[in-house]
Amino acid sequence: MQPSSSATPRDAGARSRIRLAAIALVFAALTYRLFHLTGLYSVNIFFWDQWDFNNATLFQHHSLWEIFRWQHGPHRQGLGGLLSAWIDPLTSWNSRTESFIAAGLLVTAALLALWLKYRLFGRLVWTDVLIPALMLSPTQWESVWTTANLTLAMFPLLIMAYCLLWVWNNRRLKYGLIVLLNFGAIYTGFAFFLGLLTPALLLGAWRQERSRGRQIYLLICLALSVISVGSFFAGWRNESASGCPSDLVPAGTYLQFASVLFASAFGIPYIPPYIGLLAIAAGGVVLIFLTAIAVAGWRRVLGGAETTASSLVLSILSLYILIFAAASAAGRACIGPEAAQSSRYGLYLNMSVICLYFAALNRRPWRRIEPAFLVAVLALPALVLLPFEEGTMIDFYNTKAAWRACYLSGKNFDECTGEAGDIYPSGAAKSDQLPEKLDLLKRTHRNLFADR
């Protein structure tokens, strides 16, 4: 006896609800884990770069515009600086609170990523648990609870919002909002590279547009996006973040660094000689795939051909991560390939895995599941902390906690540094300013003195 036709929609609806419930359950569990780890490993004391970029909002007096344009290393603070200027005074510059806010930004970005996936492909499937698993992974510990910087933590949120705007159907409003978001992104950490894509994307949209009025509108938006990029360089200083006497290395070293960078996105450690060769080879394969996706997508964008929403997002994600990898290699390849495994890159490299996942889903319907499943399985090792990573994370926590306890016990800066370790690079040009900054925090009952 054949089942009634009405049973099929009910069964499909039941399966859909089960999938959504499973994704929601995984999302909730991962969110809990992220906040739980943030509570365990964050310490209320400024650490490393925080002593420098907090000059913009705490240790010096600056206007909101100056905070927005504040340069730290090669990038500016942008929207993260403004968020810090608003929230930090309410918490007496509590570093633990800032870590929880950084975690909250990641949770919001993960929600937007799921929404983006739904907008592109029409439904959520069980392999979509990969999205929150990546974006809420503890492997991003350095950017969340060791040296939290809201400017960097905002990146996943910005790129997801950027992609969602590009696939929005309201052509009257979306281009103006894209230009506005683009301006904020240019000044917000390494979201700057989105600003390099926007003029080309607007040019592609202009070539596809047939309405004279909208063409003029798009040309105005295009001009504003170019001006936004130019404004970034007004007063900009070429500050290397590597610490190397020279960033110049043999050409092959840059490719090696980029390959190791992409290998770390899939949890493959760089351990010479043999596992190191595996990391380079695997990362090289990822690099080839991302390049192929970018070339195929941007040929459509710049060629004026009709572009689907999924192809447009793949073009954005693939080229962004390739530009980021090239910039990272240019700035840090001089340190060695081991530096490519740093936790600080997790925020950006997750986009490469999501890009490959979306590319797998973008295949013909009957060939979607296997490639998507393969990407999800290959990404599993990247979702857990390797022993050496966990050890480094715990070492940083112990240094910060011990230094804080030492200083609050009444000992001086040098004594606590000798006992607990450095909370700022030894011998750095501005290291002699830390005692003065600590005195300011003590007088104003901020940061480590706020809860005394």
MIFI-350294 format. One record per residue (C-alpha): residue in one letter; residue number from 1; x, y, z. Coordinates in Angstrom, 2 decimals, padded with zeros to 5 digits, always signed. Each point is the difference from the previous one (the first is absolute). Example, Ala and Ser with C-alpha at 12.3 -4.5 7.8 and 13.67 -1.06 7.14 Angstrom:
// MIFI-350294
ATOM  code  pos     east    north       up
ATOM     A    1  +012.30  -004.50  +007.80
ATOM     S    2  +001.37  +003.44  -000.66
This chain:
// MIFI-350294
ATOM  code  pos     east    north       up
ATOM     M    1  +000.00  +000.00  +000.00
ATOM     Q    2  +001.41  +003.38  -000.97
ATOM     P    3  +000.30  +002.65  +002.73
ATOM     S    4  -002.38  +002.91  -000.32
ATOM     S    5  +001.37  +003.10  -001.64
ATOM     S    6  -000.78  +002.03  +003.11
ATOM     A    7  +002.50  -002.04  +002.01
ATOM     T    8  +002.98  +001.29  -001.94
ATOM     P    9  -000.33  +003.70  +000.94
ATOM     R   10  -000.61  -000.94  +003.64
ATOM     D   11  +003.06  -002.24  +000.04
ATOM     A   12  +002.09  +002.67  -001.69
ATOM     G   13  -001.20  +002.58  +002.50
ATOM     A   14  +000.81  -002.31  +002.92
ATOM     R   15  +003.51  -000.63  -001.36
ATOM     S   16  +000.51  +003.74  -000.47
ATOM     R   17  -001.02  +000.71  +003.60
ATOM     I   18  +002.33  -002.73  +001.26
ATOM     R   19  +002.89  +001.51  -001.97
ATOM     L   20  -000.73  +003.49  +001.32
ATOM     A   21  -000.25  -001.32  +003.55
ATOM     A   22  +003.32  -001.83  -000.37
ATOM     I   23  +001.74  +003.10  -001.38
ATOM     A   24  -001.51  +002.15  +002.77
ATOM     L   25  +001.13  -002.50  +002.64
ATOM     V   26  +003.55  -000.09  -001.37
ATOM     F   27  +000.03  +003.79  -000.24
ATOM     A   28  -001.12  +000.37  +003.62
ATOM     A   29  +002.59  -002.53  +001.20
ATOM     L   30  +002.82  +001.70  -001.90
ATOM     T   31  -001.08  +003.41  +001.27
ATOM     Y   32  +000.02  -001.31  +003.57
ATOM     R   33  +003.47  -001.49  -000.52
ATOM     L   34  +001.35  +003.26  -001.44
ATOM     F   35  -001.29  +002.10  +002.90
ATOM     H   36  +001.06  -002.64  +002.53
ATOM     L   37  +003.57  +000.00  -001.34
ATOM     T   38  -000.02  +003.79  -000.10
ATOM     G   39  -000.88  +000.02  +003.69
ATOM     L   40  +002.71  -002.54  +000.80
ATOM     Y   41  +002.90  +001.57  -001.89
ATOM     S   42  -000.60  +003.76  -000.09
ATOM     V   43  +001.71  +002.15  +002.64
ATOM     N   44  -000.77  +003.58  +000.92
ATOM     I   45  +003.33  +001.53  -000.95
ATOM     F   46  +001.20  +001.58  -003.23
ATOM     F   47  +002.43  -002.19  -001.90
ATOM     W   48  +002.46  +000.60  -002.82
ATOM     D   49  -001.57  +002.16  -002.76
ATOM     Q   50  -002.84  +001.12  +002.27
ATOM     W   51  +002.42  +002.35  +001.74
ATOM     D   52  +000.51  +001.74  -003.35
ATOM     F   53  -003.36  +000.17  -001.76
ATOM     N   54  -001.72  +001.09  +003.22
ATOM     N   55  +001.92  +003.26  -000.37
ATOM     A   56  -002.81  +000.99  -002.35
ATOM     T   57  -002.80  -000.36  +002.55
ATOM     L   58  +001.57  +000.00  +003.47
ATOM     F   59  +003.59  +001.12  +000.47
ATOM     Q   60  -000.30  +003.04  -002.27
ATOM     H   61  -002.83  +002.40  -000.84
ATOM     H   62  -001.35  -000.22  -003.54
ATOM     S   63  -003.17  +000.85  -001.88
ATOM     L   64  -002.24  -002.73  -001.41
ATOM     W   65  +001.34  +000.73  -003.48
ATOM     E   66  +003.58  -000.37  +001.24
ATOM     I   67  -000.94  -003.27  +001.74
ATOM     F   68  -001.62  -001.25  -003.21
ATOM     R   69  +003.15  +000.82  -001.98
ATOM     W   70  +002.44  -001.14  +002.69
ATOM     Q   71  +002.77  -002.08  -001.55
ATOM     H   72  +001.37  -003.04  +001.78
ATOM     G   73  +002.53  -001.87  -002.11
ATOM     P   74  -000.98  +000.05  -003.68
ATOM     H   75  -003.76  +000.34  +000.64
ATOM     R   76  -002.32  +002.47  +001.72
ATOM     Q   77  -002.44  -000.56  +002.89
ATOM     G   78  -003.14  +001.16  -001.78
ATOM     L   79  -003.34  -001.32  +001.23
ATOM     G   80  +001.72  -002.12  +002.66
ATOM     G   81  +001.57  +003.12  +001.47
ATOM     L   82  -003.36  +001.76  +000.13
ATOM     L   83  -001.61  -003.04  +001.65
ATOM     S   84  +002.78  -000.08  +002.59
ATOM     A   85  -000.37  +003.73  +000.63
ATOM     W   86  -003.69  -000.53  +000.72
ATOM     I   87  +000.09  -003.22  +002.04
ATOM     D   88  +003.33  +000.02  +001.84
ATOM     P   89  -000.75  +003.06  +002.21
ATOM     L   90  -003.17  -001.78  +001.19
ATOM     T   91  +002.08  -002.97  +001.17
ATOM     S   92  +003.04  +001.93  +001.29
ATOM     W   93  +002.00  -001.51  -002.88
ATOM     N   94  -000.50  -003.54  +001.28
ATOM     S   95  +001.98  -002.33  -002.28
ATOM     R   96  -002.19  -002.98  +000.84
ATOM     T   97  -003.12  +001.88  -001.05
ATOM     E   98  +001.69  +000.94  -003.28
ATOM     S   99  +000.78  -003.68  -000.61
ATOM     F  100  -003.66  -000.88  +000.52
ATOM     I  101  -001.00  +002.74  -002.45
ATOM     A  102  +002.47  -001.41  -002.55
ATOM     A  103  -001.60  -003.42  +000.49
ATOM     G  104  -003.43  +001.57  -000.45
ATOM     L  105  +001.10  +001.52  -003.31
ATOM     L  106  +001.02  -003.47  -001.20
ATOM     V  107  -003.38  -001.44  +001.01
ATOM     T  108  -001.79  +002.76  -001.91
ATOM     A  109  +002.22  -000.60  -003.03
ATOM     A  110  -000.78  -003.73  +000.12
ATOM     L  111  -003.74  +000.78  -000.06
ATOM     L  112  +000.52  +002.26  -003.02
ATOM     A  113  +002.04  -002.74  -001.70
ATOM     L  114  -002.88  -002.47  +000.40
ATOM     W  115  -002.39  +002.62  -001.33
ATOM     L  116  +002.29  +000.57  -002.96
ATOM     K  117  +000.10  -003.73  -000.72
ATOM     Y  118  -003.81  -000.10  +000.11
ATOM     R  119  -000.25  +003.01  -002.35
ATOM     L  120  +002.34  -001.66  -002.49
ATOM     F  121  -001.30  -003.56  -000.01
ATOM     G  122  -003.57  +000.20  +001.27
ATOM     R  123  +000.19  -002.31  +003.00
ATOM     L  124  +002.24  -001.19  +002.81
ATOM     V  125  +001.38  -003.54  -000.15
ATOM     W  126  +001.74  -002.11  +002.60
ATOM     T  127  +003.50  +000.75  -001.32
ATOM     D  128  -000.64  +003.68  +000.83
ATOM     V  129  +001.09  -000.74  +003.57
ATOM     L  130  +003.46  +000.60  -001.49
ATOM     I  131  -000.75  +003.76  -000.08
ATOM     P  132  -000.47  +000.60  +003.75
ATOM     A  133  +002.63  -002.63  +000.77
ATOM     L  134  +002.55  +002.05  -001.93
ATOM     M  135  -001.06  +003.46  +001.07
ATOM     L  136  -000.31  -000.91  +003.68
ATOM     S  137  +003.14  -002.12  +000.13
ATOM     P  138  +002.38  +000.41  +002.98
ATOM     T  139  +002.92  +000.01  -002.44
ATOM     Q  140  -000.56  +003.80  -000.23
ATOM     W  141  +001.03  +000.39  +003.65
ATOM     E  142  +002.66  +002.63  -000.63
ATOM     S  143  -002.52  +002.49  -001.42
ATOM     V  144  -002.68  -000.73  +002.59
ATOM     W  145  +001.50  -000.35  +003.47
ATOM     T  146  +003.79  +000.40  -000.16
ATOM     T  147  +000.36  +003.39  -001.72
ATOM     A  148  -003.56  +000.93  -000.81
ATOM     N  149  -000.40  +002.81  -002.51
ATOM     L  150  -003.55  +000.82  -001.03
ATOM     T  151  +001.32  +001.41  -003.26
ATOM     L  152  +001.23  -003.43  -001.07
ATOM     A  153  -002.91  -001.89  +001.56
ATOM     M  154  -002.43  +002.02  -002.14
ATOM     F  155  +001.37  -001.41  -003.26
ATOM     P  156  -002.23  -003.13  -000.30
ATOM     L  157  -003.05  +002.16  +000.73
ATOM     L  158  +000.99  +002.58  -002.63
ATOM     I  159  +000.70  -002.47  -002.80
ATOM     M  160  -003.24  -001.91  +000.60
ATOM     A  161  -001.99  +003.25  +000.03
ATOM     Y  162  +001.84  +001.10  -003.14
ATOM     C  163  -000.91  -003.21  -001.86
ATOM     L  164  -003.62  +000.20  +001.17
ATOM     L  165  -000.32  +003.53  -001.35
ATOM     W  166  +001.31  -001.08  -003.39
ATOM     V  167  -002.67  -002.71  -000.31
ATOM     W  168  -002.80  +002.25  +001.26
ATOM     N  169  -002.71  +000.53  -002.60
ATOM     N  170  -000.65  +003.68  +000.79
ATOM     R  171  +002.21  +001.65  -002.60
ATOM     R  172  -001.14  +003.49  +001.00
ATOM     L  173  +001.36  -000.21  +003.52
ATOM     K  174  +002.68  -002.67  -000.06
ATOM     Y  175  +002.71  +001.84  -001.95
ATOM     G  176  -000.12  +003.01  +002.31
ATOM     L  177  +000.21  -002.29  +003.04
ATOM     I  178  +002.86  -001.92  -001.62
ATOM     V  179  +001.97  +003.24  -000.45
ATOM     L  180  -000.69  +000.94  +003.63
ATOM     L  181  +001.01  -003.41  +001.33
ATOM     N  182  +003.00  +000.02  -002.31
ATOM     F  183  +001.22  +003.27  +001.52
ATOM     G  184  -000.22  -001.42  +003.52
ATOM     A  185  +001.66  -003.26  -001.07
ATOM     I  186  +002.94  +001.78  -001.64
ATOM     Y  187  +000.92  +001.56  +003.33
ATOM     T  188  -000.69  -003.12  +002.11
ATOM     G  189  +003.04  -002.25  +000.18
ATOM     F  190  +000.61  -002.34  -002.90
ATOM     A  191  -003.55  +000.45  -001.23
ATOM     F  192  +001.84  +002.70  -001.97
ATOM     F  193  +000.42  -002.48  -002.85
ATOM     L  194  -003.76  +000.02  -000.59
ATOM     G  195  +000.48  +003.58  -001.11
ATOM     L  196  +002.18  -001.22  -002.86
ATOM     L  197  -002.83  -002.22  -001.25
ATOM     T  198  -002.86  +002.50  +000.19
ATOM     P  199  +000.94  +002.21  -002.99
ATOM     A  200  +000.38  -003.07  -002.24
ATOM     L  201  -003.31  -001.46  +001.19
ATOM     L  202  -001.79  +003.31  -000.59
ATOM     L  203  +001.56  +000.20  -003.45
ATOM     G  204  -001.33  -003.47  -000.76
ATOM     A  205  -003.46  +001.01  +001.26
ATOM     W  206  +000.14  +003.15  -002.17
ATOM     R  207  +000.79  -002.07  -003.08
ATOM     Q  208  -003.03  -002.22  +000.63
ATOM     E  209  -002.37  +002.90  +000.66
ATOM     R  210  -002.25  +001.20  -002.83
ATOM     S  211  -001.76  +002.86  +001.76
ATOM     R  212  +001.67  +003.37  -000.67
ATOM     G  213  -000.95  +001.32  +003.43
ATOM     R  214  +001.43  -003.01  +001.81
ATOM     Q  215  +003.17  +000.19  -002.09
ATOM     I  216  +000.57  +003.55  +001.22
ATOM     Y  217  -000.77  -001.11  +003.57
ATOM     L  218  +002.54  -002.83  -000.31
ATOM     L  219  +002.66  +002.33  -001.42
ATOM     I  220  -000.45  +002.30  +003.00
ATOM     C  221  +000.31  -002.99  +002.34
ATOM     L  222  +003.08  -001.14  -001.91
ATOM     A  223  +001.63  +003.42  +000.33
ATOM     L  224  -000.76  +000.09  +003.74
ATOM     S  225  +001.50  -003.46  +000.50
ATOM     V  226  +003.22  +001.07  -001.72
ATOM     I  227  +000.14  +003.20  +002.05
ATOM     S  228  -000.51  -002.09  +003.17
ATOM     V  229  +003.07  -002.09  -000.80
ATOM     G  230  +002.01  +003.13  -000.74
ATOM     S  231  -001.06  +001.61  +003.28
ATOM     F  232  +001.48  -002.93  +001.92
ATOM     F  233  +003.49  +000.91  -001.18
ATOM     A  234  -000.21  +003.63  +001.12
ATOM     G  235  +002.52  +000.12  +002.84
ATOM     W  236  +000.58  -003.76  -000.14
ATOM     R  237  +003.43  -001.30  +001.07
ATOM     N  238  +001.64  -003.09  -001.42
ATOM     E  239  +000.46  -001.91  +003.26
ATOM     S  240  +001.18  -003.59  -000.25
ATOM     A  241  -001.61  -002.41  +002.45
ATOM     S  242  +002.64  -002.72  -000.39
ATOM     G  243  +002.85  +001.41  +002.03
ATOM     C  244  +002.47  -001.18  -002.66
ATOM     P  245  +002.84  +002.32  -001.05
ATOM     S  246  -001.19  -000.60  -003.58
ATOM     D  247  -003.15  -001.64  -001.34
ATOM     L  248  +001.75  -001.06  -003.22
ATOM     V  249  +000.55  -003.75  -000.34
ATOM     P  250  +000.43  -002.37  -002.98
ATOM     A  251  -003.12  -000.14  -002.19
ATOM     G  252  -000.68  -003.68  +000.77
ATOM     T  253  -000.20  +000.80  +003.71
ATOM     Y  254  -003.14  +002.06  -000.55
ATOM     L  255  -001.72  -002.89  -001.76
ATOM     Q  256  +001.12  -002.38  +002.76
ATOM     F  257  -001.40  +002.33  +002.66
ATOM     A  258  -003.34  +000.32  -001.81
ATOM     S  259  -000.23  -003.78  -000.43
ATOM     V  260  +000.63  -000.62  +003.71
ATOM     L  261  -002.57  +002.70  +000.75
ATOM     F  262  -002.71  -001.87  -001.91
ATOM     A  263  +001.08  -003.35  +001.45
ATOM     S  264  -000.62  +001.35  +003.49
ATOM     A  265  -003.59  +000.76  -001.04
ATOM     F  266  -000.47  -003.77  -000.16
ATOM     G  267  +001.93  -000.74  +003.20
ATOM     I  268  +003.16  -001.30  -001.69
ATOM     P  269  +003.01  +001.10  +002.11
ATOM     Y  270  +003.32  +001.02  -001.47
ATOM     I  271  +002.46  -002.44  +001.57
ATOM     P  272  +003.15  -000.51  -002.13
ATOM     P  273  +001.00  -002.01  -001.80
ATOM     Y  274  -002.76  -002.37  -001.08
ATOM     I  275  -003.13  +001.53  +001.53
ATOM     G  276  +001.39  +003.34  -001.09
ATOM     L  277  +000.08  -001.21  -003.60
ATOM     L  278  -003.56  -001.30  +000.41
ATOM     A  279  -001.12  +003.41  +001.26
ATOM     I  280  +001.62  +001.77  -002.97
ATOM     A  281  -001.51  -002.45  -002.50
ATOM     A  282  -003.49  +000.05  +001.53
ATOM     G  283  +000.03  +003.78  +000.34
ATOM     G  284  +001.17  +000.26  -003.60
ATOM     V  285  -003.03  -002.01  -001.13
ATOM     V  286  -002.33  +002.32  +001.93
ATOM     L  287  +001.77  +002.99  -001.56
ATOM     I  288  -000.58  -001.44  -003.49
ATOM     F  289  -003.71  -000.62  +000.67
ATOM     L  290  -000.53  +003.51  +001.41
ATOM     T  291  +001.82  +001.52  -002.96
ATOM     A  292  -002.18  -001.96  -002.43
ATOM     I  293  -003.16  +001.16  +001.80
ATOM     A  294  +001.20  +003.60  -000.05
ATOM     V  295  +000.95  -000.06  -003.70
ATOM     A  296  -003.31  -001.56  -001.04
ATOM     G  297  -002.05  +002.40  +002.13
ATOM     W  298  +001.80  +003.20  -000.90
ATOM     R  299  -000.08  -000.76  -003.70
ATOM     R  300  -003.79  +000.18  +000.29
ATOM     V  301  +000.01  +003.08  +002.26
ATOM     L  302  +002.35  +002.07  -002.16
ATOM     G  303  -001.25  -001.43  -003.28
ATOM     G  304  -003.46  +001.45  +000.52
ATOM     A  305  -001.65  -003.42  -000.07
ATOM     E  306  -003.03  -000.76  +002.14
ATOM     T  307  +001.30  -001.19  +003.38
ATOM     T  308  -001.91  -002.20  +002.43
ATOM     A  309  -000.06  +000.86  +003.69
ATOM     S  310  +002.10  -003.04  +000.89
ATOM     S  311  +002.61  +000.79  -002.67
ATOM     L  312  +000.21  +003.59  +001.22
ATOM     V  313  +000.60  -001.07  +003.60
ATOM     L  314  +002.58  -002.57  -001.09
ATOM     S  315  +001.79  +002.74  -001.96
ATOM     I  316  +000.11  +002.22  +003.11
ATOM     L  317  +001.12  -002.68  +002.44
ATOM     S  318  +002.60  -001.61  -002.26
ATOM     L  319  +001.73  +003.20  -001.10
ATOM     Y  320  -000.10  +001.52  +003.47
ATOM     I  321  +001.77  -002.98  +001.56
ATOM     L  322  +002.56  -000.12  -002.81
ATOM     I  323  +000.81  +003.69  +000.49
ATOM     F  324  +000.21  -000.53  +003.76
ATOM     A  325  +002.32  -002.99  -000.45
ATOM     A  326  +002.23  +002.00  -002.36
ATOM     A  327  +000.16  +002.94  +002.42
ATOM     S  328  +000.73  -002.29  +002.96
ATOM     A  329  +002.76  -001.76  -001.93
ATOM     A  330  +001.48  +003.35  -001.03
ATOM     G  331  +000.00  +001.21  +003.60
ATOM     R  332  +000.95  -003.12  +001.96
ATOM     A  333  +001.73  -002.50  -002.27
ATOM     C  334  +003.30  +001.37  +001.32
ATOM     I  335  -000.84  -001.56  +003.40
ATOM     G  336  -000.30  -003.48  -001.47
ATOM     P  337  -002.83  -002.37  -001.01
ATOM     E  338  -000.72  -000.84  +003.65
ATOM     A  339  -001.46  +003.50  +000.41
ATOM     A  340  -002.74  -000.91  -002.50
ATOM     Q  341  -001.48  -002.36  +002.62
ATOM     S  342  -000.78  +002.84  +002.40
ATOM     S  343  -003.45  +000.03  +001.60
ATOM     R  344  -000.43  +003.63  -001.05
ATOM     Y  345  -000.65  -001.12  -003.59
ATOM     G  346  -002.97  -002.19  +000.92
ATOM     L  347  -002.52  +002.83  -000.43
ATOM     Y  348  +001.01  +000.36  -003.64
ATOM     L  349  +000.89  -003.54  -001.01
ATOM     N  350  -003.42  -001.27  +001.02
ATOM     M  351  -001.28  +001.97  -002.99
ATOM     S  352  +002.06  -002.22  -002.31
ATOM     V  353  -001.71  -003.15  +001.33
ATOM     I  354  -003.45  +001.61  -000.23
ATOM     C  355  +000.84  +001.08  -003.56
ATOM     L  356  +000.91  -003.57  -000.97
ATOM     Y  357  -003.13  -001.29  +001.72
ATOM     F  358  -002.23  +002.43  -001.89
ATOM     A  359  +001.81  -000.92  -003.23
ATOM     A  360  -000.77  -003.67  +000.65
ATOM     L  361  -003.67  +000.83  +000.60
ATOM     N  362  -000.07  +002.09  -003.16
ATOM     R  363  +000.34  -003.12  -002.17
ATOM     R  364  -002.99  -001.63  -001.66
ATOM     P  365  -002.62  -001.16  +002.54
ATOM     W  366  +000.67  -003.72  -000.47
ATOM     R  367  +003.75  +000.53  +000.53
ATOM     R  368  -000.15  +002.29  +003.05
ATOM     I  369  +000.07  -002.31  +002.99
ATOM     E  370  +003.23  -001.88  -000.63
ATOM     P  371  +002.27  +003.06  -000.53
ATOM     A  372  -001.60  +001.87  +002.91
ATOM     F  373  +000.38  -003.03  +002.23
ATOM     L  374  +003.66  -000.30  -001.06
ATOM     V  375  +000.74  +003.64  +000.87
ATOM     A  376  -001.73  -000.40  +003.38
ATOM     V  377  +001.97  -003.13  +000.85
ATOM     L  378  +003.33  +001.49  -001.11
ATOM     A  379  -000.64  +003.07  +002.17
ATOM     L  380  -000.63  -002.02  +003.18
ATOM     P  381  +003.65  +000.01  +001.20
ATOM     A  382  -000.02  +003.81  -000.07
ATOM     L  383  -002.79  +000.15  +002.58
ATOM     V  384  +002.04  -001.23  +002.96
ATOM     L  385  +003.07  +001.39  +001.69
ATOM     L  386  +003.24  -001.82  -000.67
ATOM     P  387  +002.05  -000.79  +003.13
ATOM     F  388  +002.68  +002.61  -000.73
ATOM     E  389  -002.72  +002.64  -000.61
ATOM     E  390  -001.76  -000.81  +003.23
ATOM     G  391  +003.31  +000.12  +001.84
ATOM     T  392  +000.78  +003.45  -001.41
ATOM     M  393  -003.47  +001.25  +000.90
ATOM     I  394  +000.36  -001.24  +003.58
ATOM     D  395  +003.48  +001.54  +000.27
ATOM     F  396  -001.38  +003.40  -000.99
ATOM     Y  397  -002.82  -000.34  +002.50
ATOM     N  398  +002.41  -000.96  +002.80
ATOM     T  399  +002.28  +002.95  -000.82
ATOM     K  400  -002.85  +002.49  +000.05
ATOM     A  401  -001.60  -001.41  +003.18
ATOM     A  402  +003.32  -000.21  +001.85
ATOM     W  403  +001.08  +003.49  -001.07
ATOM     R  404  -003.31  +001.49  +001.09
ATOM     A  405  +000.10  -001.71  +003.38
ATOM     C  406  +003.61  +001.08  +000.50
ATOM     Y  407  -000.64  +003.67  -000.80
ATOM     L  408  -003.14  +000.17  +002.12
ATOM     S  409  +002.01  -001.41  +002.92
ATOM     G  410  +002.07  +003.20  +000.02
ATOM     K  411  +003.10  -001.00  -001.96
ATOM     N  412  +001.36  +002.23  -002.74
ATOM     F  413  +000.09  -000.42  -003.77
ATOM     D  414  +003.48  -001.49  -000.22
ATOM     E  415  -000.57  -002.45  +002.86
ATOM     C  416  -003.21  -001.32  -001.56
ATOM     T  417  +001.59  -000.29  -003.43
ATOM     G  418  +002.84  -002.00  +001.55
ATOM     E  419  -002.40  -002.29  +001.86
ATOM     A  420  -002.83  -000.48  -002.52
ATOM     G  421  +001.41  +000.96  -003.40
ATOM     D  422  -000.64  +002.76  -002.50
ATOM     I  423  -003.38  +001.62  -000.61
ATOM     Y  424  +001.62  +002.14  -002.70
ATOM     P  425  +002.87  -000.75  -002.40
ATOM     S  426  +003.31  +000.28  +001.84
ATOM     G  427  +002.16  +002.83  -001.25
ATOM     A  428  -002.77  +001.48  -002.17
ATOM     A  429  +000.26  +003.73  -000.61
ATOM     K  430  -003.03  +000.80  +002.17
ATOM     S  431  +000.59  -002.53  +002.78
ATOM     D  432  +001.21  +002.72  +002.37
ATOM     Q  433  -003.47  +001.60  -000.15
ATOM     L  434  -001.73  -002.95  +001.67
ATOM     P  435  +000.71  +000.99  +003.63
ATOM     E  436  -001.49  +003.42  -000.74
ATOM     K  437  -003.05  -001.59  -001.60
ATOM     L  438  -000.42  -002.35  +002.95
ATOM     D  439  +000.09  +002.99  +002.35
ATOM     L  440  -002.78  +001.63  -002.04
ATOM     L  441  -002.11  -003.16  +000.23
ATOM     K  442  +000.55  -000.14  +003.75
ATOM     R  443  -000.96  +003.66  +000.53
ATOM     T  444  -003.16  -000.33  -002.08
ATOM     H  445  -000.97  -003.52  +001.20
ATOM     R  446  -000.03  -001.50  -003.48
ATOM     N  447  +000.88  -003.35  -001.52
ATOM     L  448  +001.77  -002.21  +002.56
ATOM     F  449  -000.78  +002.50  +002.82
ATOM     A  450  -003.70  +000.33  -000.81
ATOM     D  451  -001.20  -002.89  +002.16
ATOM     R  452  +002.04  +000.83  +003.09
